[in-house]
Amino acid sequence: MSQTSLLLERLGALIQQFVREDAARHGLLPIHIQVLHYLKRANRYSDLPIAIAEYFGITRGTVSQTITVLERKGLLTKEPDAQHGKRVHLKLTSAGESVVSGSWCERIEQMLCESAVETAAFESTLRKLLSTMQRANGRRAFGLCRQCAHFLTDKGVTRCGLTHEPLATEQTVRICREWTAATS
Ligand code: SF4
């Protein structure tokens, strides 16, 4: 029998331990740290409370409580959407950026760099497994914009084929709730 599921379980447990340690260092709960990390990587279609609920599979009530705590601690701000009246975008403050800086994500990236893991192949394998599990659970994929089926580029100008809106370069390296796997 393959050891893969056991290895994934161990990795998951160790990552959760890292997250708990980061959270304790800042007087936060693990979900607070996870939401800050998510918002650092989310694009403008995904820095919304509903997207956080979808990404983590948690209730809107839990998201609302989390946002209230993070806002009260000065770690994020709410910015109204210029086109959609009731919509708010959640942005990290500089204090929020400091909390995620040097945290578990960066430590794991560093460990990967130091190991002999071939990152592109490893990511591809993990992406396939993740997609399979998300399909089985009916969950959104939340992939990287540049790897989306709707991502368009023409003469250096990048655009979303789903919303037909232009995409700033910094948005194209973020994750999106509308992401769709490219068919090859
Ligand atoms: S191209 Fe895809 S990932 Fe990028 S903004 Fe559009 S839907 Fe989202």
Backbone and ligand atoms as CSV (ligand in chain L), in Angstrom:
chain,resi,resn,atom,element,x,y,z
A,1,MET,N,N,0.841,-1.205,0.000
A,1,MET,CA,C,0.000,0.000,0.000
A,1,MET,C,C,0.880,1.261,0.000
A,2,SER,N,N,0.455,2.285,-0.756
A,2,SER,CA,C,1.208,3.537,-0.842
A,2,SER,C,C,1.258,4.242,0.521
A,3,GLN,N,N,2.375,4.928,0.754
A,3,GLN,CA,C,2.540,5.682,2.012
A,3,GLN,C,C,2.035,7.124,1.857
A,4,THR,N,N,1.512,7.458,0.664
A,4,THR,CA,C,1.202,8.859,0.373
A,4,THR,C,C,0.221,9.486,1.359
A,5,SER,N,N,-0.877,8.784,1.644
A,5,SER,CA,C,-1.884,9.387,2.527
A,5,SER,C,C,-1.303,9.618,3.920
A,6,LEU,N,N,-0.449,8.689,4.373
A,6,LEU,CA,C,0.183,8.845,5.695
A,6,LEU,C,C,1.122,10.058,5.696
A,7,LEU,N,N,1.892,10.195,4.602
A,7,LEU,CA,C,2.818,11.334,4.503
A,7,LEU,C,C,2.054,12.655,4.475
A,8,LEU,N,N,0.945,12.671,3.734
A,8,LEU,CA,C,0.145,13.903,3.665
A,8,LEU,C,C,-0.436,14.242,5.036
A,9,GLU,N,N,-0.847,13.207,5.766
A,9,GLU,CA,C,-1.387,13.449,7.103
A,9,GLU,C,C,-0.319,14.055,8.011
A,10,ARG,N,N,0.907,13.512,7.939
A,10,ARG,CA,C,1.991,14.031,8.770
A,10,ARG,C,C,2.325,15.471,8.396
A,11,LEU,N,N,2.384,15.716,7.061
A,11,LEU,CA,C,2.670,17.084,6.604
A,11,LEU,C,C,1.594,18.048,7.097
A,12,GLY,N,N,0.335,17.624,6.967
A,12,GLY,CA,C,-0.776,18.472,7.408
A,12,GLY,C,C,-0.676,18.790,8.890
A,13,ALA,N,N,-0.340,17.769,9.697
A,13,ALA,CA,C,-0.241,17.967,11.143
A,13,ALA,C,C,0.905,18.919,11.483
A,14,LEU,N,N,2.037,18.771,10.785
A,14,LEU,CA,C,3.179,19.657,11.058
A,14,LEU,C,C,2.887,21.092,10.644
A,15,ILE,N,N,2.205,21.249,9.516
A,15,ILE,CA,C,1.852,22.604,9.074
A,15,ILE,C,C,0.889,23.242,10.075
A,16,GLN,N,N,-0.074,22.468,10.551
A,16,GLN,CA,C,-1.000,23.005,11.559
A,16,GLN,C,C,-0.240,23.433,12.814
A,17,GLN,N,N,0.789,22.664,13.157
A,17,GLN,CA,C,1.597,23.027,14.328
A,17,GLN,C,C,2.316,24.357,14.090
A,18,PHE,N,N,2.886,24.529,12.882
A,18,PHE,CA,C,3.537,25.801,12.531
A,18,PHE,C,C,2.548,26.961,12.662
A,19,VAL,N,N,1.340,26.736,12.127
A,19,VAL,CA,C,0.322,27.800,12.140
A,19,VAL,C,C,-0.045,28.157,13.582
A,20,ARG,N,N,-0.223,27.122,14.420
A,20,ARG,CA,C,-0.564,27.383,15.831
A,20,ARG,C,C,0.543,28.172,16.523
A,21,GLU,N,N,1.790,27.827,16.225
A,21,GLU,CA,C,2.918,28.537,16.852
A,21,GLU,C,C,2.943,30.004,16.402
A,22,ASP,N,N,2.749,30.231,15.090
A,22,ASP,CA,C,2.714,31.613,14.579
A,22,ASP,C,C,1.588,32.400,15.251
A,23,ALA,N,N,0.417,31.741,15.341
A,23,ALA,CA,C,-0.746,32.419,15.922
A,23,ALA,C,C,-0.475,32.783,17.381
A,24,ALA,N,N,0.074,31.834,18.137
A,24,ALA,CA,C,0.341,32.080,19.561
A,24,ALA,C,C,1.328,33.231,19.732
A,25,ARG,N,N,2.320,33.308,18.830
A,25,ARG,CA,C,3.331,34.368,18.922
A,25,ARG,C,C,2.702,35.749,18.800
A,26,HIS,N,N,1.589,35.835,18.050
A,26,HIS,CA,C,0.951,37.135,17.825
A,26,HIS,C,C,-0.352,37.300,18.622
A,27,GLY,N,N,-0.621,36.346,19.522
A,27,GLY,CA,C,-1.843,36.441,20.326
A,27,GLY,C,C,-3.091,36.267,19.486
A,28,LEU,N,N,-2.991,35.420,18.439
A,28,LEU,CA,C,-4.120,35.204,17.534
A,28,LEU,C,C,-4.511,33.732,17.539
A,29,LEU,N,N,-5.660,33.436,16.935
A,29,LEU,CA,C,-6.050,32.045,16.701
A,29,LEU,C,C,-5.504,31.597,15.354
A,30,PRO,N,N,-5.327,30.282,15.153
A,30,PRO,CA,C,-4.830,29.801,13.860
A,30,PRO,C,C,-5.630,30.321,12.663
A,31,ILE,N,N,-6.954,30.382,12.774
A,31,ILE,CA,C,-7.761,30.845,11.623
A,31,ILE,C,C,-7.438,32.309,11.295
A,32,HIS,N,N,-7.075,33.101,12.294
A,32,HIS,CA,C,-6.713,34.507,12.042
A,32,HIS,C,C,-5.471,34.567,11.148
A,33,ILE,N,N,-4.469,33.771,11.498
A,33,ILE,CA,C,-3.228,33.732,10.714
A,33,ILE,C,C,-3.514,33.221,9.304
A,34,GLN,N,N,-4.347,32.194,9.211
A,34,GLN,CA,C,-4.654,31.613,7.893
A,34,GLN,C,C,-5.379,32.618,6.998
A,35,VAL,N,N,-6.293,33.387,7.596
A,35,VAL,CA,C,-7.022,34.379,6.800
A,35,VAL,C,C,-6.071,35.493,6.340
A,36,LEU,N,N,-5.165,35.906,7.204
A,36,LEU,CA,C,-4.189,36.938,6.786
A,36,LEU,C,C,-3.345,36.420,5.620
A,37,HIS,N,N,-2.908,35.178,5.703
A,37,HIS,CA,C,-2.124,34.594,4.604
A,37,HIS,C,C,-2.947,34.534,3.326
A,38,TYR,N,N,-4.195,34.123,3.464
A,38,TYR,CA,C,-5.065,34.036,2.290
A,38,TYR,C,C,-5.193,35.418,1.630
A,39,LEU,N,N,-5.471,36.439,2.438
A,39,LEU,CA,C,-5.677,37.779,1.875
A,39,LEU,C,C,-4.413,38.325,1.216
A,40,LYS,N,N,-3.269,37.930,1.712
A,40,LYS,CA,C,-2.016,38.383,1.091
A,40,LYS,C,C,-1.896,37.843,-0.341
A,41,ARG,N,N,-2.495,36.682,-0.584
A,41,ARG,CA,C,-2.350,36.035,-1.904
A,41,ARG,C,C,-3.591,36.170,-2.787
A,42,ALA,N,N,-4.696,36.680,-2.243
A,42,ALA,CA,C,-5.954,36.694,-3.007
A,42,ALA,C,C,-6.026,37.882,-3.965
A,43,ASN,N,N,-6.606,37.666,-5.152
A,43,ASN,CA,C,-6.758,38.786,-6.097
A,43,ASN,C,C,-8.027,39.589,-5.778
A,44,ARG,N,N,-8.319,40.560,-6.622
A,44,ARG,CA,C,-9.401,41.495,-6.276
A,44,ARG,C,C,-10.793,40.869,-6.386
A,45,TYR,N,N,-10.919,39.697,-7.016
A,45,TYR,CA,C,-12.202,38.996,-7.041
A,45,TYR,C,C,-12.351,38.065,-5.839
A,46,SER,N,N,-11.298,37.999,-5.055
A,46,SER,CA,C,-11.262,36.966,-4.019
A,46,SER,C,C,-10.947,37.499,-2.619
A,47,ASP,N,N,-10.712,38.808,-2.490
A,47,ASP,CA,C,-10.420,39.365,-1.163
A,47,ASP,C,C,-11.716,39.780,-0.463
A,48,LEU,N,N,-12.702,38.880,-0.548
A,48,LEU,CA,C,-14.057,39.143,-0.051
A,48,LEU,C,C,-14.409,38.143,1.048
A,49,PRO,N,N,-15.295,38.530,1.982
A,49,PRO,CA,C,-15.681,37.581,3.037
A,49,PRO,C,C,-16.223,36.266,2.487
A,50,ILE,N,N,-17.054,36.307,1.448
A,50,ILE,CA,C,-17.633,35.082,0.894
A,50,ILE,C,C,-16.542,34.149,0.360
A,51,ALA,N,N,-15.501,34.743,-0.225
A,51,ALA,CA,C,-14.413,33.933,-0.772
A,51,ALA,C,C,-13.629,33.262,0.353
A,52,ILE,N,N,-13.470,33.967,1.471
A,52,ILE,CA,C,-12.772,33.362,2.625
A,52,ILE,C,C,-13.564,32.152,3.119
A,53,ALA,N,N,-14.895,32.303,3.206
A,53,ALA,CA,C,-15.740,31.188,3.652
A,53,ALA,C,C,-15.591,29.998,2.706
A,54,GLU,N,N,-15.566,30.267,1.413
A,54,GLU,CA,C,-15.424,29.187,0.421
A,54,GLU,C,C,-14.046,28.528,0.522
A,55,TYR,N,N,-13.019,29.347,0.654
A,55,TYR,CA,C,-11.652,28.827,0.648
A,55,TYR,C,C,-11.411,27.887,1.827
A,56,PHE,N,N,-11.861,28.307,3.016
A,56,PHE,CA,C,-11.590,27.501,4.210
A,56,PHE,C,C,-12.728,26.535,4.560
A,57,GLY,N,N,-13.853,26.635,3.839
A,57,GLY,CA,C,-14.986,25.773,4.165
A,57,GLY,C,C,-15.547,26.081,5.541
A,58,ILE,N,N,-15.627,27.389,5.881
A,58,ILE,CA,C,-16.153,27.798,7.187
A,58,ILE,C,C,-17.395,28.663,6.967
A,59,THR,N,N,-18.156,28.882,8.033
A,59,THR,CA,C,-19.414,29.625,7.899
A,59,THR,C,C,-19.144,31.122,7.757
A,60,ARG,N,N,-20.140,31.816,7.210
A,60,ARG,CA,C,-20.011,33.276,7.098
A,60,ARG,C,C,-19.923,33.924,8.472
A,61,GLY,N,N,-20.587,33.308,9.483
A,61,GLY,CA,C,-20.522,33.837,10.840
A,61,GLY,C,C,-19.097,33.801,11.374
A,62,THR,N,N,-18.400,32.687,11.136
A,62,THR,CA,C,-17.010,32.568,11.589
A,62,THR,C,C,-16.133,33.578,10.863
A,63,VAL,N,N,-16.389,33.746,9.565
A,63,VAL,CA,C,-15.612,34.736,8.797
A,63,VAL,C,C,-15.839,36.125,9.375
A,64,SER,N,N,-17.093,36.433,9.646
A,64,SER,CA,C,-17.429,37.763,10.166
A,64,SER,C,C,-16.713,38.027,11.503
A,65,GLN,N,N,-16.724,37.024,12.391
A,65,GLN,CA,C,-16.047,37.187,13.693
A,65,GLN,C,C,-14.541,37.378,13.491
A,66,THR,N,N,-13.984,36.608,12.560
A,66,THR,CA,C,-12.537,36.691,12.295
A,66,THR,C,C,-12.168,38.075,11.775
A,67,ILE,N,N,-12.961,38.575,10.843
A,67,ILE,CA,C,-12.686,39.899,10.267
A,67,ILE,C,C,-12.786,40.976,11.346
A,68,THR,N,N,-13.782,40.843,12.216
A,68,THR,CA,C,-13.953,41.825,13.292
A,68,THR,C,C,-12.704,41.878,14.175
A,69,VAL,N,N,-12.196,40.694,14.538
A,69,VAL,CA,C,-10.994,40.637,15.403
A,69,VAL,C,C,-9.797,41.254,14.686
A,70,LEU,N,N,-9.590,40.865,13.419
A,70,LEU,CA,C,-8.406,41.338,12.684
A,70,LEU,C,C,-8.479,42.842,12.430
A,71,GLU,N,N,-9.687,43.330,12.205
A,71,GLU,CA,C,-9.854,44.774,11.996
A,71,GLU,C,C,-9.594,45.529,13.309
A,72,ARG,N,N,-10.117,44.970,14.401
A,72,ARG,CA,C,-9.935,45.625,15.709
A,72,ARG,C,C,-8.454,45.675,16.092
A,73,LYS,N,N,-7.702,44.654,15.709
A,73,LYS,CA,C,-6.274,44.621,16.016
A,73,LYS,C,C,-5.441,45.411,15.011
A,74,GLY,N,N,-6.103,46.021,14.039
A,74,GLY,CA,C,-5.391,46.864,13.076
A,74,GLY,C,C,-4.611,46.072,12.040
A,75,LEU,N,N,-5.027,44.806,11.798
A,75,LEU,CA,C,-4.278,43.961,10.869
A,75,LEU,C,C,-4.880,43.946,9.466
A,76,LEU,N,N,-6.131,44.369,9.348
A,76,LEU,CA,C,-6.738,44.524,8.018
A,76,LEU,C,C,-7.707,45.689,8.009
A,77,THR,N,N,-8.011,46.152,6.789
A,77,THR,CA,C,-9.002,47.224,6.621
A,77,THR,C,C,-10.013,46.786,5.571
A,78,LYS,N,N,-11.180,47.419,5.632
A,78,LYS,CA,C,-12.227,47.160,4.634
A,78,LYS,C,C,-12.246,48.316,3.658
A,79,GLU,N,N,-12.211,48.004,2.368
A,79,GLU,CA,C,-12.281,49.056,1.343
A,79,GLU,C,C,-13.511,48.815,0.492
A,80,PRO,N,N,-14.384,49.823,0.367
A,80,PRO,CA,C,-15.585,49.624,-0.457
A,80,PRO,C,C,-15.230,49.416,-1.926
A,81,ASP,N,N,-16.033,48.599,-2.609
A,81,ASP,CA,C,-15.828,48.360,-4.037
A,81,ASP,C,C,-16.373,49.562,-4.816
A,82,ALA,N,N,-15.586,50.025,-5.782
A,82,ALA,CA,C,-15.980,51.224,-6.534
A,82,ALA,C,C,-17.226,50.989,-7.377
A,83,GLN,N,N,-17.488,49.731,-7.774
A,83,GLN,CA,C,-18.619,49.462,-8.672
A,83,GLN,C,C,-19.801,48.781,-7.995
A,84,HIS,N,N,-19.526,47.999,-6.963
A,84,HIS,CA,C,-20.598,47.254,-6.302
A,84,HIS,C,C,-20.779,47.801,-4.898
A,85,GLY,N,N,-21.906,48.481,-4.725
A,85,GLY,CA,C,-22.184,49.233,-3.501
A,85,GLY,C,C,-21.887,48.528,-2.195
A,86,LYS,N,N,-22.425,47.297,-1.991
A,86,LYS,CA,C,-22.319,46.660,-0.673
A,86,LYS,C,C,-21.023,45.857,-0.512
A,87,ARG,N,N,-20.291,45.648,-1.595
A,87,ARG,CA,C,-19.123,44.769,-1.534
A,87,ARG,C,C,-17.933,45.468,-0.864
A,88,VAL,N,N,-17.231,44.750,0.006
A,88,VAL,CA,C,-16.009,45.318,0.595
A,88,VAL,C,C,-14.826,44.391,0.310
A,89,HIS,N,N,-13.698,45.017,0.003
A,89,HIS,CA,C,-12.456,44.270,-0.197
A,89,HIS,C,C,-11.651,44.357,1.094
A,90,LEU,N,N,-11.045,43.245,1.466
A,90,LEU,CA,C,-10.276,43.179,2.715
A,90,LEU,C,C,-8.791,43.270,2.396
A,91,LYS,N,N,-8.138,44.250,2.972
A,91,LYS,CA,C,-6.723,44.504,2.665
A,91,LYS,C,C,-5.884,44.424,3.936
A,92,LEU,N,N,-4.705,43.843,3.829
A,92,LEU,CA,C,-3.790,43.812,4.968
A,92,LEU,C,C,-3.229,45.213,5.210
A,93,THR,N,N,-3.137,45.583,6.456
A,93,THR,CA,C,-2.420,46.810,6.811
A,93,THR,C,C,-0.923,46.462,6.883
A,94,SER,N,N,-0.093,47.473,7.112
A,94,SER,CA,C,1.335,47.162,7.247
A,94,SER,C,C,1.573,46.272,8.468
A,95,ALA,N,N,0.759,46.436,9.519
A,95,ALA,CA,C,0.887,45.550,10.693
A,95,ALA,C,C,0.505,44.125,10.309
A,96,GLY,N,N,-0.522,43.967,9.471
A,96,GLY,CA,C,-0.928,42.645,8.995
A,96,GLY,C,C,0.164,42.010,8.150
A,97,GLU,N,N,0.795,42.830,7.305
A,97,GLU,CA,C,1.909,42.331,6.473
A,97,GLU,C,C,3.042,41.826,7.366
A,98,SER,N,N,3.294,42.553,8.457
A,98,SER,CA,C,4.375,42.143,9.374
A,98,SER,C,C,4.078,40.792,10.000
A,99,VAL,N,N,2.799,40.564,10.328
A,99,VAL,CA,C,2.435,39.283,10.966
A,99,VAL,C,C,2.716,38.113,10.022
A,100,VAL,N,N,2.389,38.270,8.734
A,100,VAL,CA,C,2.593,37.132,7.817
A,100,VAL,C,C,4.041,37.015,7.333
A,101,SER,N,N,4.793,38.098,7.493
A,101,SER,CA,C,6.186,38.059,7.056
A,101,SER,C,C,6.992,37.101,7.943
A,102,GLY,N,N,7.743,36.219,7.336
A,102,GLY,CA,C,8.596,35.288,8.094
A,102,GLY,C,C,7.827,34.182,8.778
A,103,SER,N,N,6.585,33.971,8.396
A,103,SER,CA,C,5.782,32.952,9.066
A,103,SER,C,C,5.921,31.595,8.374
A,104,TRP,N,N,5.035,30.675,8.706
A,104,TRP,CA,C,5.204,29.266,8.303
A,104,TRP,C,C,5.360,29.090,6.797
A,105,CYS,N,N,4.639,29.892,5.988
A,105,CYS,CA,C,4.741,29.741,4.519
A,105,CYS,C,C,6.178,29.944,4.068
A,106,GLU,N,N,6.783,31.013,4.560
A,106,GLU,CA,C,8.152,31.328,4.136
A,106,GLU,C,C,9.135,30.279,4.641
A,107,ARG,N,N,8.867,29.753,5.845
A,107,ARG,CA,C,9.770,28.721,6.381
A,107,ARG,C,C,9.698,27.451,5.525
A,108,ILE,N,N,8.489,27.109,5.079
A,108,ILE,CA,C,8.359,25.908,4.244
A,108,ILE,C,C,9.010,26.143,2.879
A,109,GLU,N,N,8.828,27.361,2.324
A,109,GLU,CA,C,9.482,27.673,1.041
A,109,GLU,C,C,11.000,27.509,1.178
A,110,GLN,N,N,11.513,27.984,2.302
A,110,GLN,CA,C,12.951,27.889,2.553
A,110,GLN,C,C,13.390,26.424,2.638
A,111,MET,N,N,12.600,25.612,3.336
A,111,MET,CA,C,12.925,24.178,3.456
A,111,MET,C,C,12.897,23.508,2.088
A,112,LEU,N,N,11.935,23.896,1.257
A,112,LEU,CA,C,11.856,23.318,-0.093
A,112,LEU,C,C,13.088,23.684,-0.908
A,113,CYS,N,N,13.512,24.960,-0.762
A,113,CYS,CA,C,14.707,25.412,-1.491
A,113,CYS,C,C,15.933,24.604,-1.072
A,114,GLU,N,N,16.005,24.308,0.228
A,114,GLU,CA,C,17.182,23.611,0.748
A,114,GLU,C,C,17.146,22.108,0.464
A,115,SER,N,N,15.947,21.594,0.178
A,115,SER,CA,C,15.835,20.146,-0.085
A,115,SER,C,C,16.099,19.882,-1.563
A,116,ALA,N,N,16.104,18.621,-1.902
A,116,ALA,CA,C,16.376,18.256,-3.303
A,116,ALA,C,C,15.079,18.148,-4.104
A,117,VAL,N,N,13.969,18.664,-3.561
A,117,VAL,CA,C,12.677,18.525,-4.244
A,117,VAL,C,C,12.657,19.350,-5.531
A,118,GLU,N,N,12.191,18.724,-6.623
A,118,GLU,CA,C,12.049,19.430,-7.889
A,118,GLU,C,C,10.690,20.148,-7.831
A,119,THR,N,N,10.722,21.457,-7.560
A,119,THR,CA,C,9.513,22.182,-7.165
A,119,THR,C,C,8.401,22.128,-8.214
A,120,ALA,N,N,8.736,22.324,-9.498
A,120,ALA,CA,C,7.690,22.383,-10.526
A,120,ALA,C,C,6.924,21.057,-10.600
A,121,ALA,N,N,7.654,19.940,-10.599
A,121,ALA,CA,C,7.000,18.632,-10.686
A,121,ALA,C,C,6.196,18.351,-9.405
A,122,PHE,N,N,6.761,18.740,-8.265
A,122,PHE,CA,C,6.091,18.536,-6.976
A,122,PHE,C,C,4.778,19.322,-6.941
A,123,GLU,N,N,4.840,20.588,-7.377
A,123,GLU,CA,C,3.632,21.424,-7.393
A,123,GLU,C,C,2.584,20.847,-8.337
A,124,SER,N,N,3.022,20.375,-9.480
A,124,SER,CA,C,2.089,19.823,-10.451
A,124,SER,C,C,1.348,18.609,-9.867
A,125,THR,N,N,2.102,17.750,-9.171
A,125,THR,CA,C,1.488,16.560,-8.557
A,125,THR,C,C,0.488,16.973,-7.476
A,126,LEU,N,N,0.902,17.925,-6.646
A,126,LEU,CA,C,0.012,18.375,-5.575
A,126,LEU,C,C,-1.241,19.034,-6.155
A,127,ARG,N,N,-1.065,19.813,-7.223
A,127,ARG,CA,C,-2.202,20.496,-7.859
A,127,ARG,C,C,-3.224,19.475,-8.377
A,128,LYS,N,N,-2.724,18.392,-8.989
A,128,LYS,CA,C,-3.640,17.360,-9.519
A,128,LYS,C,C,-4.406,16.692,-8.383
A,129,LEU,N,N,-3.689,16.377,-7.301
A,129,LEU,CA,C,-4.348,15.737,-6.157
A,129,LEU,C,C,-5.378,16.676,-5.552
A,130,LEU,N,N,-4.991,17.956,-5.402
A,130,LEU,CA,C,-5.900,18.952,-4.833
A,130,LEU,C,C,-7.158,19.086,-5.694
A,131,SER,N,N,-6.980,19.159,-7.015
A,131,SER,CA,C,-8.133,19.307,-7.922
A,131,SER,C,C,-9.081,18.126,-7.783
A,132,THR,N,N,-8.504,16.931,-7.680
A,132,THR,CA,C,-9.335,15.725,-7.541
A,132,THR,C,C,-10.143,15.782,-6.249
A,133,MET,N,N,-9.456,16.185,-5.159
A,133,MET,CA,C,-10.149,16.238,-3.866
A,133,MET,C,C,-11.202,17.344,-3.852
A,134,GLN,N,N,-10.898,18.493,-4.505
A,134,GLN,CA,C,-11.868,19.590,-4.536
A,134,GLN,C,C,-13.105,19.200,-5.341
A,135,ARG,N,N,-12.875,18.485,-6.453
A,135,ARG,CA,C,-14.027,18.033,-7.252
A,135,ARG,C,C,-14.895,17.093,-6.420
A,136,ALA,N,N,-14.239,16.199,-5.675
A,136,ALA,CA,C,-14.984,15.226,-4.868
A,136,ALA,C,C,-15.805,15.934,-3.789
A,137,ASN,N,N,-15.302,17.081,-3.301
A,137,ASN,CA,C,-15.989,17.819,-2.232
A,137,ASN,C,C,-16.853,18.953,-2.763
A,138,GLY,N,N,-16.877,19.135,-4.094
A,138,GLY,CA,C,-17.663,20.225,-4.680
A,138,GLY,C,C,-17.141,21.589,-4.293
A,139,ARG,N,N,-15.825,21.712,-4.102
A,139,ARG,CA,C,-15.229,22.987,-3.675
A,139,ARG,C,C,-14.565,23.699,-4.847
A,140,ARG,N,N,-14.496,25.031,-4.761
A,140,ARG,CA,C,-13.802,25.822,-5.782
A,140,ARG,C,C,-12.302,25.539,-5.735
A,141,ALA,N,N,-11.639,25.707,-6.904
A,141,ALA,CA,C,-10.231,25.327,-6.988
A,141,ALA,C,C,-9.265,26.399,-6.471
A,142,PHE,N,N,-9.578,27.687,-6.620
A,142,PHE,CA,C,-8.707,28.781,-6.162
A,142,PHE,C,C,-7.275,28.650,-6.690
A,143,GLY,N,N,-7.120,28.710,-8.007
A,143,GLY,CA,C,-5.777,28.592,-8.573
A,143,GLY,C,C,-5.137,29.938,-8.861
A,144,LEU,N,N,-3.907,29.854,-9.347
A,144,LEU,CA,C,-3.123,31.048,-9.698
A,144,LEU,C,C,-3.648,31.644,-11.007
A,145,CYS,N,N,-3.859,32.959,-11.018
A,145,CYS,CA,C,-4.482,33.622,-12.170
A,145,CYS,C,C,-3.786,33.283,-13.490
A,146,ARG,N,N,-2.467,33.360,-13.506
A,146,ARG,CA,C,-1.727,33.136,-14.762
A,146,ARG,C,C,-1.909,31.728,-15.320
A,147,GLN,N,N,-2.388,30.808,-14.456
A,147,GLN,CA,C,-2.566,29.423,-14.916
A,147,GLN,C,C,-4.042,29.102,-15.165
A,148,CYS,N,N,-4.858,30.145,-15.308
A,148,CYS,CA,C,-6.310,29.961,-15.477
A,148,CYS,C,C,-6.673,29.870,-16.957
A,149,ALA,N,N,-7.732,29.120,-17.254
A,149,ALA,CA,C,-8.207,28.987,-18.639
A,149,ALA,C,C,-8.694,30.330,-19.185
A,150,HIS,N,N,-9.099,31.237,-18.309
A,150,HIS,CA,C,-9.627,32.537,-18.754
A,150,HIS,C,C,-8.551,33.610,-18.892
A,151,PHE,N,N,-7.314,33.271,-18.521
A,151,PHE,CA,C,-6.246,34.282,-18.542
A,151,PHE,C,C,-5.847,34.582,-19.994
A,152,LEU,N,N,-5.869,35.878,-20.341
A,152,LEU,CA,C,-5.545,36.290,-21.709
A,152,LEU,C,C,-4.391,37.272,-21.686
A,153,THR,N,N,-3.515,37.143,-22.650
A,153,THR,CA,C,-2.432,38.118,-22.777
A,153,THR,C,C,-2.239,38.439,-24.253
A,154,ASP,N,N,-2.118,39.716,-24.545
A,154,ASP,CA,C,-1.971,40.148,-25.934
A,154,ASP,C,C,-1.065,41.376,-25.960
A,155,LYS,N,N,0.078,41.237,-26.611
A,155,LYS,CA,C,1.052,42.321,-26.737
A,155,LYS,C,C,1.386,42.916,-25.367
A,156,GLY,N,N,1.580,42.029,-24.396
A,156,GLY,CA,C,1.995,42.481,-23.071
A,156,GLY,C,C,0.858,42.966,-22.193
A,157,VAL,N,N,-0.373,43.002,-22.745
A,157,VAL,CA,C,-1.518,43.433,-21.936
A,157,VAL,C,C,-2.250,42.190,-21.442
A,158,THR,N,N,-2.469,42.128,-20.119
A,158,THR,CA,C,-3.138,40.955,-19.547
A,158,THR,C,C,-4.584,41.299,-19.190
A,159,ARG,N,N,-5.456,40.286,-19.369
A,159,ARG,CA,C,-6.886,40.515,-19.215
A,159,ARG,C,C,-7.554,39.235,-18.722
A,160,CYS,N,N,-8.687,39.409,-18.023
A,160,CYS,CA,C,-9.475,38.247,-17.604
A,160,CYS,C,C,-10.543,37.980,-18.659
A,161,GLY,N,N,-10.545,36.798,-19.232
A,161,GLY,CA,C,-11.527,36.454,-20.253
A,161,GLY,C,C,-12.921,36.222,-19.684
A,162,LEU,N,N,-13.019,36.063,-18.373
A,162,LEU,CA,C,-14.327,35.837,-17.751
A,162,LEU,C,C,-15.037,37.167,-17.481
A,163,THR,N,N,-14.299,38.119,-16.908
A,163,THR,CA,C,-14.912,39.420,-16.571
A,163,THR,C,C,-14.636,40.469,-17.656
A,164,HIS,N,N,-13.716,40.156,-18.579
A,164,HIS,CA,C,-13.290,41.073,-19.653
A,164,HIS,C,C,-12.606,42.329,-19.114
A,165,GLU,N,N,-12.142,42.260,-17.875
A,165,GLU,CA,C,-11.451,43.418,-17.287
A,165,GLU,C,C,-9.936,43.246,-17.409
A,166,PRO,N,N,-9.197,44.372,-17.537
A,166,PRO,CA,C,-7.738,44.275,-17.554
A,166,PRO,C,C,-7.215,43.807,-16.195
A,167,LEU,N,N,-6.046,43.166,-16.224
A,167,LEU,CA,C,-5.441,42.659,-14.980
A,167,LEU,C,C,-4.073,43.294,-14.804
A,168,ALA,N,N,-3.884,43.965,-13.690
A,168,ALA,CA,C,-2.546,44.489,-13.377
A,168,ALA,C,C,-1.622,43.298,-13.123
A,169,THR,N,N,-0.335,43.479,-13.440
A,169,THR,CA,C,0.623,42.375,-13.317
A,169,THR,C,C,0.588,41.749,-11.928
A,170,GLU,N,N,0.531,42.584,-10.892
A,170,GLU,CA,C,0.550,42.029,-9.534
A,170,GLU,C,C,-0.699,41.187,-9.241
A,171,GLN,N,N,-1.796,41.408,-9.976
A,171,GLN,CA,C,-2.999,40.595,-9.784
A,171,GLN,C,C,-2.861,39.220,-10.444
A,172,THR,N,N,-2.023,39.135,-11.460
A,172,THR,CA,C,-1.922,37.884,-12.224
A,172,THR,C,C,-1.135,36.800,-11.482
A,173,VAL,N,N,-0.454,37.176,-10.398
A,173,VAL,CA,C,0.293,36.166,-9.627
A,173,VAL,C,C,-0.419,35.850,-8.309
A,174,ARG,N,N,-1.694,36.210,-8.263
A,174,ARG,CA,C,-2.475,35.925,-7.057
A,174,ARG,C,C,-3.481,34.797,-7.329
A,175,ILE,N,N,-4.111,34.315,-6.250
A,175,ILE,CA,C,-5.101,33.258,-6.429
A,175,ILE,C,C,-6.498,33.857,-6.564
A,176,CYS,N,N,-7.381,33.111,-7.244
A,176,CYS,CA,C,-8.695,33.633,-7.602
A,176,CYS,C,C,-9.774,32.576,-7.383
A,177,ARG,N,N,-10.914,33.011,-6.850
A,177,ARG,CA,C,-12.014,32.060,-6.612
A,177,ARG,C,C,-12.700,31.631,-7.904
A,178,GLU,N,N,-12.485,32.398,-8.981
A,178,GLU,CA,C,-13.110,32.067,-10.267
A,178,GLU,C,C,-12.196,31.217,-11.146
A,179,TRP,N,N,-11.049,30.828,-10.605
A,179,TRP,CA,C,-10.056,30.097,-11.402
A,179,TRP,C,C,-10.643,28.832,-12.027
A,180,THR,N,N,-10.266,28.606,-13.273
A,180,THR,CA,C,-10.728,27.417,-14.002
A,180,THR,C,C,-9.518,26.727,-14.617
A,181,ALA,N,N,-9.463,25.424,-14.495
A,181,ALA,CA,C,-8.323,24.679,-15.047
A,181,ALA,C,C,-8.327,24.762,-16.568
A,182,ALA,N,N,-7.147,24.986,-17.116
A,182,ALA,CA,C,-7.014,25.013,-18.574
A,182,ALA,C,C,-7.100,23.577,-19.086
A,183,THR,N,N,-7.800,23.389,-20.194
A,183,THR,CA,C,-7.864,22.046,-20.790
A,183,THR,C,C,-6.794,21.952,-21.864
A,184,SER,N,N,-6.020,20.874,-21.831
A,184,SER,CA,C,-4.949,20.756,-22.838
A,184,SER,C,C,-5.237,19.572,-23.758
L,1,SF4,S1,S,-8.219,34.935,-15.539
L,1,SF4,FE1,FE,-9.134,33.367,-14.223
L,1,SF4,S2,S,-7.964,33.470,-12.326
L,1,SF4,FE2,FE,-7.541,35.368,-13.467
L,1,SF4,S3,S,-9.043,36.860,-12.704
L,1,SF4,FE3,FE,-9.966,35.858,-14.506
L,1,SF4,S4,S,-11.150,34.134,-13.678
L,1,SF4,FE4,FE,-9.737,34.800,-12.066
